[in-house]
Amino acid sequence: MQILPYNDNIQKFIRGFFIIKNFKIMLIIIIASIFMMGCGNLEVLPVENSEDSLEIHFIDVGQGDAILIIGPNGENLLIDAGTNSNTDNLLSYIQKQGVKSFTAVVATHPHEDHIGGLDKVIDKFNVQNVYMPRVTHTTKTFEDVLDAIERKGLRIKSIASGVRIPISFGDAMFLAPVSEGYEDLNNYSGVLRLQYGDHAYLFTGDAETLSENEMISEHPPELLSAKVLKVGHHGSSSSTSKEFLDAVKPVYAVISLGEDNSYGHPHVEVLERLENSGAKVFRTDLDGTIILKSDGKEIELLKEGK
Ligand SMILES: [Zn+2]
């Protein structure tokens, strides 16, 4: 605890009044300041949730996706949960960040490299909402997730274009799937757009060109544009068309994939398209876990390194 003289407390209060936009924090400071004025020379109360920044962790889970979003108000999201074999790593990573609960977990689509660890996440953490597209799968992994949801007494909320996740620090809306039925499971991928402050982040799961084209037709350009793009389907050439990149106009592109994977991801065509778009590319196979932090204006990017 820090001890400040009385005058410093007044100055701190006035400064805080002008710079802190968060009403809740301001209220705490006002109450704390009134308390301190009444008592003269007293300690400054710790301000809860004073962190105003958003953190996005593209966790290195090998060939798969797992994206942890730590919101400013303790509202956390998880988009996908990697493979079965990476589950222990994922759980310990989330715990190390001090995360205990999720406003929502999102299973973009039912492939094992996206939902492998989701059953354990639901078991271990306090999960308020589970979002999944309207499609089933016959695998044990998928059944494990359904069992975990049932054990917790949760109900699945369906992902569709226009559905929003209720968060207070920004806007989280799904842009896909636009249609109700697809031949390829990848195209059922929930594509989430998160707006926080000045910037938007687009998380595409494994959505392929068919879904990308639907999004371009369905949504106004301002909804598609995003500063950061989680590149679709681990950098496969079946996603990330030139037209989609022209619409999104990402400054940063993150590819989540495993080293020496058997699919040849990322495909060279996608790397070329990304280079031509001017986006700066980050890859979990080369950079390890990639962390973005933003106060809503600046974006800071950290790489775990390998
Ligand atoms: Zn995948």
Boltz pocket constraint, residues with backbone or C-beta under 6 A from the ligand:
constraints:
  - pocket:
      binder: B
      contacts: [[A, 64], [A, 65], [A, 111], [A, 113], [A, 114], [A, 206], [A, 233], [A, 234]]
      max_distance: 6.0
